[in-house]
Amino acid sequence: MYLSLVVPCFNEERGLQRFHDALVAALSEHVRDYEVVLVDDGSTDRTLREARRLAAANPRFRYVSLSRNFGKEPAMLCGLRHARGDRVALLDADLQHPPELLRRMLPLLDSGYDQVVARRTRSGERRWRSLPARAYYRAARRFTGVRIPDGAGDFRVLSRRAVDAVLALPEHHRFSKGLFAWIGFGTAYVSFRDVPRRSGRSKWTLGALVDHGVDGLTAFNAKPLRGSIYLGALVALAAVGWVVHATCQAIVDGAWPSVGVALLVGLTGMGGLQLCFLGVLGEYLGRCYSEAKRRPHYLVKERSPELGADVEARRLRPAELVS
């Protein structure tokens, strides 16, 4: 098969038909041999029913339904494992990833690249959103050790070689943007402007974005732990400098600083640093705990008959459990 399109869905009942129509229109004159794998990530509305209806009406559409909401990262992994195409595209069902952009991305993949990434420009974006995002991507490039360009998201097309490389990575805490960058291979970028959602609202809450960001910063190395060492040394030097300054001031002016103030400043600073260090250490210990349990990334509740035992035998790992 030429192309598989993996589409994670969570409470997209109202938008699936619109997504279907837009995708079919975008590919109708450019790609003939393709499949669409809708991954229902434990939706609480009638997304699964819509996926069944689309699969019955259009043989190109198939679906996998997870037993509960596991998150977008496991849903994307599930879709990649079920994708049968020589090329695999990842895109969202809310049409913020324009399907017509695939017309520009697929020729680049055919010209020798293993990844073609849609990179969202920030033109017209409000500063209260763009500034934190740019700062995070700069921090991610510094801490992760892999190149993640600002605006590069999950919308991309991968060769089969790149998909197999991603599926070979066994870690439980997955930060796909970093994993896609880590595997390397030739990568091309296609820019596009942000598109507003056609229906519903974003499923990303502030807490979920923060958790996802922490996953990205700690998923590839132990630099935050080393940063804790540097910060601790800096605070220790600052404390020594303050003592030297207070001593010199006492010699010159004959006035020592209040003991209470000194103790309060010292204890507060050291207590905050210790909590910070414990938090960083706990983050890594928690990851070790999760990885040691080796639980499956997701559980499958239902899937299209077409995505049956042959796909499971070829793509799913032995450790995966399917109800």
C-alpha positions as CSV (number, residue, x, y, z in Angstrom):
1,M,0.0,0.0,0.0
2,Y,1.3,3.4,-0.9
3,L,0.1,5.5,2.0
4,S,-1.4,5.0,5.5
5,L,-2.8,7.9,7.4
6,V,-2.9,7.6,11.2
7,V,-5.4,9.9,12.9
8,P,-5.7,9.9,16.7
9,C,-9.2,10.9,17.8
10,F,-10.6,11.9,21.2
11,N,-14.1,13.3,21.4
12,E,-14.2,14.2,17.7
13,E,-17.8,13.1,17.0
14,R,-18.8,16.3,15.4
15,G,-15.7,16.7,13.2
16,L,-15.0,13.2,11.8
17,Q,-17.4,13.6,8.8
18,R,-15.9,17.0,8.0
19,F,-12.4,15.5,8.3
20,H,-13.4,12.6,6.0
21,D,-14.7,14.9,3.3
22,A,-11.6,17.2,3.4
23,L,-9.2,14.3,3.4
24,V,-10.9,12.5,0.5
25,A,-11.0,15.7,-1.5
26,A,-7.3,16.4,-0.9
27,L,-6.2,13.0,-1.9
28,S,-8.7,12.1,-4.6
29,E,-6.6,13.2,-7.6
30,H,-3.2,12.6,-6.1
31,V,-3.2,9.4,-4.2
32,R,-5.2,6.3,-5.2
33,D,-3.8,3.6,-2.9
34,Y,-4.2,4.7,0.7
35,E,-5.8,3.7,4.0
36,V,-6.9,5.8,7.0
37,V,-6.5,4.4,10.5
38,L,-8.7,6.2,13.0
39,V,-7.5,5.6,16.6
40,D,-10.3,6.3,19.1
41,D,-8.5,7.1,22.3
42,G,-11.2,6.2,24.7
43,S,-13.6,9.0,23.6
44,T,-16.6,9.7,25.9
45,D,-18.9,10.8,23.0
46,R,-20.0,9.0,19.9
47,T,-16.6,9.1,18.2
48,L,-16.4,5.3,18.0
49,R,-19.8,5.1,16.4
50,E,-18.8,7.7,13.8
51,A,-15.6,5.7,13.1
52,R,-17.7,2.5,12.6
53,R,-20.0,4.4,10.2
54,L,-17.1,5.9,8.2
55,A,-15.4,2.5,8.0
56,A,-18.7,0.9,6.7
57,A,-19.2,3.6,4.2
58,N,-15.7,3.9,2.9
59,P,-13.5,0.8,2.6
60,R,-10.4,3.0,2.9
61,F,-11.2,3.9,6.4
62,R,-10.5,1.6,9.4
63,Y,-10.6,2.1,13.1
64,V,-9.0,1.0,16.4
65,S,-10.7,1.8,19.7
66,L,-8.7,1.8,22.9
67,S,-10.2,0.6,26.2
68,R,-9.8,4.1,27.8
69,N,-8.1,7.4,27.2
70,F,-4.4,6.6,27.3
71,G,-3.2,9.9,25.7
72,K,-2.2,11.0,22.3
73,E,1.3,9.5,22.4
74,P,0.0,5.9,22.9
75,A,-2.7,6.5,20.4
76,M,-0.2,7.5,17.8
77,L,1.9,4.5,18.6
78,C,-1.1,2.3,18.2
79,G,-1.8,3.8,14.8
80,L,1.8,3.4,13.7
81,R,1.7,-0.3,14.6
82,H,-1.5,-0.9,12.6
83,A,-0.4,1.1,9.6
84,R,0.4,-1.0,6.6
85,G,1.6,1.5,4.0
86,D,5.0,2.1,2.7
87,R,4.6,5.7,3.8
88,V,2.8,6.8,6.9
89,A,1.3,10.2,7.6
90,L,0.3,11.5,11.1
91,L,-2.3,14.2,11.4
92,D,-5.1,15.3,13.7
93,A,-8.8,15.0,13.1
94,D,-9.7,18.6,13.9
95,L,-8.4,19.9,10.6
96,Q,-5.7,22.0,12.2
97,H,-3.4,19.9,10.2
98,P,-4.6,20.7,6.6
99,P,-4.9,17.5,4.6
100,E,-4.2,19.5,1.4
101,L,-0.7,20.0,2.6
102,L,0.0,16.4,1.9
103,R,0.2,17.3,-1.8
104,R,3.4,19.2,-1.0
105,M,4.8,16.7,1.5
106,L,4.5,13.4,-0.4
107,P,6.6,14.4,-3.4
108,L,9.4,15.4,-1.0
109,L,9.2,12.0,0.6
110,D,9.4,10.3,-2.8
111,S,12.5,12.4,-3.7
112,G,14.6,10.6,-1.1
113,Y,13.7,12.0,2.4
114,D,12.6,9.7,5.2
115,Q,10.6,12.3,7.0
116,V,8.7,15.4,5.8
117,V,7.6,17.5,8.7
118,A,4.9,20.2,8.6
119,R,6.3,23.2,10.5
120,R,3.7,25.7,11.8
121,T,4.6,29.3,11.4
122,R,3.7,31.7,14.3
123,S,2.6,34.5,12.1
124,G,-0.5,36.1,13.7
125,E,-0.1,34.2,16.9
126,R,-0.5,36.1,20.1
127,R,2.7,36.9,22.0
128,W,1.5,35.3,25.2
129,R,1.4,32.0,23.4
130,S,4.4,32.4,21.0
131,L,6.9,33.6,23.5
132,P,6.6,30.6,26.0
133,A,6.5,28.2,23.0
134,R,9.7,29.6,21.5
135,A,11.4,29.6,24.9
136,Y,10.4,25.9,25.4
137,Y,11.8,24.8,22.0
138,R,15.1,26.6,22.8
139,A,15.2,24.8,26.2
140,A,14.3,21.5,24.5
141,R,17.1,21.8,21.9
142,R,19.5,22.5,24.8
143,F,18.4,19.7,27.1
144,T,17.4,16.9,24.8
145,G,20.4,16.8,22.6
146,V,18.3,16.5,19.5
147,R,17.1,19.2,17.0
148,I,13.4,20.0,17.4
149,P,12.7,23.1,15.3
150,D,10.2,25.6,16.6
151,G,6.8,24.9,15.3
152,A,7.5,21.3,14.3
153,G,4.6,19.1,15.6
154,D,3.2,15.7,15.0
155,F,2.0,16.4,11.5
156,R,4.5,14.6,9.3
157,V,4.9,11.9,6.7
158,L,7.4,9.0,7.3
159,S,8.9,6.3,5.2
160,R,8.5,2.7,6.2
161,R,12.2,2.7,7.3
162,A,11.5,5.6,9.7
163,V,8.3,4.1,11.0
164,D,10.1,0.8,11.8
165,A,12.9,2.7,13.6
166,V,10.4,4.5,15.8
167,L,8.5,1.3,16.6
168,A,11.8,-0.3,17.6
169,L,12.1,2.2,20.5
170,P,10.6,0.4,23.5
171,E,10.4,3.2,26.2
172,H,7.1,3.7,28.0
173,H,7.3,7.5,28.4
174,R,7.3,8.6,24.8
175,F,7.9,12.1,23.5
176,S,7.3,11.6,19.8
177,K,8.7,14.9,18.6
178,G,12.0,14.0,20.2
179,L,11.9,10.3,19.0
180,F,11.3,11.4,15.4
181,A,14.3,13.7,15.7
182,W,16.4,11.1,17.5
183,I,16.1,8.5,14.8
184,G,17.7,10.9,12.3
185,F,17.4,10.1,8.5
186,G,16.9,12.8,5.9
187,T,14.3,15.3,7.0
188,A,12.6,18.0,5.0
189,Y,10.3,20.8,6.4
190,V,7.1,22.3,4.9
191,S,5.8,25.5,6.5
192,F,2.1,26.2,7.0
193,R,0.0,28.8,8.8
194,D,-2.0,27.9,11.9
195,V,-5.5,26.8,11.1
196,P,-8.3,27.3,13.7
197,R,-10.3,24.3,14.8
198,R,-13.5,23.7,12.8
199,S,-15.4,22.2,15.8
200,G,-15.0,21.5,19.5
201,R,-12.1,22.8,21.5
202,S,-8.6,21.7,22.2
203,K,-8.1,18.7,24.5
204,W,-4.8,20.1,25.7
205,T,-5.2,21.7,29.1
206,L,-2.5,23.8,30.8
207,G,-1.6,20.9,33.1
208,A,-1.3,18.4,30.2
209,L,0.9,20.8,28.2
210,V,3.2,21.2,31.3
211,D,3.4,17.4,31.8
212,H,4.1,16.9,28.1
213,G,6.8,19.6,28.2
214,V,8.5,17.9,31.2
215,D,8.4,14.6,29.4
216,G,10.3,16.2,26.5
217,L,13.0,17.8,28.7
218,T,13.7,14.6,30.6
219,A,13.2,11.9,28.0
220,F,16.6,11.8,26.4
221,N,19.3,12.4,28.9
222,A,20.2,13.4,32.6
223,K,21.1,17.0,31.9
224,P,18.5,18.4,34.4
225,L,20.2,16.3,37.1
226,R,23.5,17.8,36.2
227,G,21.9,21.3,36.2
228,S,20.9,20.6,39.8
229,I,24.5,20.1,40.7
230,Y,25.5,23.4,39.0
231,L,22.7,25.3,40.7
232,G,23.6,23.9,44.0
233,A,27.3,24.9,43.5
234,L,26.1,28.4,42.5
235,V,24.0,28.8,45.6
236,A,26.8,27.6,47.8
237,L,29.2,30.2,46.2
238,A,26.5,32.9,46.7
239,A,26.3,32.0,50.4
240,V,30.0,32.2,50.7
241,G,30.0,35.5,49.0
242,W,27.3,36.8,51.3
243,V,29.3,35.7,54.3
244,V,32.5,37.4,53.0
245,H,30.5,40.6,52.3
246,A,28.9,40.6,55.7
247,T,32.3,40.1,57.4
248,C,33.9,43.0,55.4
249,Q,31.0,45.2,56.2
250,A,31.3,44.4,59.9
251,I,35.0,45.2,59.9
252,V,34.5,48.5,58.2
253,D,31.2,49.6,59.9
254,G,31.3,47.5,63.0
255,A,27.7,46.3,62.4
256,W,26.9,42.7,61.9
257,P,23.7,41.7,60.1
258,S,20.8,40.3,62.1
259,V,21.2,36.6,63.0
260,G,17.5,36.0,62.4
261,V,17.7,37.5,58.9
262,A,20.7,35.5,58.0
263,L,19.2,32.3,59.2
264,L,15.9,33.0,57.4
265,V,17.5,33.7,54.1
266,G,19.8,30.7,54.3
267,L,17.2,28.2,55.4
268,T,14.7,29.4,52.8
269,G,17.2,29.3,50.0
270,M,18.5,25.9,50.9
271,G,15.1,24.5,51.5
272,G,13.8,25.6,48.1
273,L,16.9,24.2,46.4
274,Q,16.5,20.8,48.2
275,L,12.9,20.6,47.1
276,C,13.9,21.4,43.6
277,F,16.6,18.8,43.5
278,L,14.3,16.2,45.1
279,G,11.7,17.0,42.4
280,V,14.2,16.5,39.6
281,L,15.5,13.3,41.1
282,G,11.9,12.1,41.7
283,E,11.0,12.7,38.1
284,Y,13.8,10.3,37.0
285,L,13.0,7.7,39.6
286,G,9.4,7.8,38.6
287,R,10.4,7.1,35.0
288,C,12.5,4.2,36.1
289,Y,9.6,2.8,38.1
290,S,7.2,3.1,35.1
291,E,9.7,1.5,32.7
292,A,10.5,-1.3,35.1
293,K,6.8,-2.4,35.3
294,R,6.7,-2.9,31.5
295,R,3.0,-2.3,31.2
296,P,1.6,-2.1,27.6
297,H,1.3,1.4,26.2
298,Y,-2.5,0.8,25.6
299,L,-5.2,-1.8,25.5
300,V,-7.3,-2.4,22.4
301,K,-11.1,-2.8,22.9
302,E,-12.2,-3.1,19.3
303,R,-10.9,-2.7,15.8
304,S,-12.0,-3.1,12.2
305,P,-12.0,-6.6,10.9
306,E,-9.5,-5.6,8.2
307,L,-7.0,-4.8,11.0
308,G,-7.1,-8.4,12.2
309,A,-4.6,-11.1,13.2
310,D,-2.3,-10.5,10.2
311,V,-1.6,-6.9,11.2
312,E,-1.2,-7.9,14.9
313,A,1.3,-10.6,14.0
314,R,3.4,-8.2,11.8
315,R,3.2,-5.0,13.8
316,L,2.3,-5.6,17.5
317,R,4.9,-6.5,20.0
318,P,4.6,-9.7,22.1
319,A,4.3,-7.6,25.3
320,E,1.1,-5.9,24.1
321,L,-2.2,-7.0,25.6
322,V,-5.4,-6.9,23.6
323,S,-8.7,-7.5,25.3
